Amino acid sequence: EVGGSAFSLEEKFNYTTANRLREVFTDRFKDNSAKADELIALKSGRAKAIANYVYSDKNGNEGGDDGWNFRGRGIKQLTGRNNYAGFQSFYNANNPNNKKDFLNNEEHRKELITNGRVALLSAVWFWNDKKYPNGSKTNFPIYNGKYLYEIADMHNDNEVSNSIIHNDRIFTNYYLDSFVISFLVNGGYNGLLERQLAFYRIRFGKQYSNLLEAKNDTHKYKNNGIFKDFKI
């Protein structure tokens, strides 16, 4: 996640305008634009109501308070009933003397924010569990069946060096790698360009300004190499 100016272990729903809601959750409001205005007009419980609406049936959620209960939390901001259930199985199998009930116990869910080990393990589990599905709507067969970590390792340092020299030929592969990873992690396209540019700044450091993609980057620290993404 790269939104905002500060890193957070918990997804925030402190939206103040209906237009911003429609911008971030385009699919949820495209057929009911007025719902965004209705949610913003709430005087109390707004954050919870927004979460329950935009995530009502996402990632295995079953309506009710699932959107709020299974909002993004942890290093990777684990989201949705299915992901909480998958991480619960992984965590309990490896911690039989300290089992957690992330599906039913809010105090255990809070540990995705308050317990550094749990927060980190949730991201480790996701990175090792998530794979590119066959027939995915992003339509890149080269990635079919590959896990996130396999996609991240598809191109080596020699290809990175060549990509800087032969940008029009090889750097496209890096664009697709980060595109697919971003899509699988975030579940959509919102903020995609910002996430890709953040990856390029970190990966290529001072050489970043030589890449064609840098022309799309308006960030004030874009020429500061890897350290840019640690400025607040």
Disulfide bonds with the S-S distance in Angstrom:
none
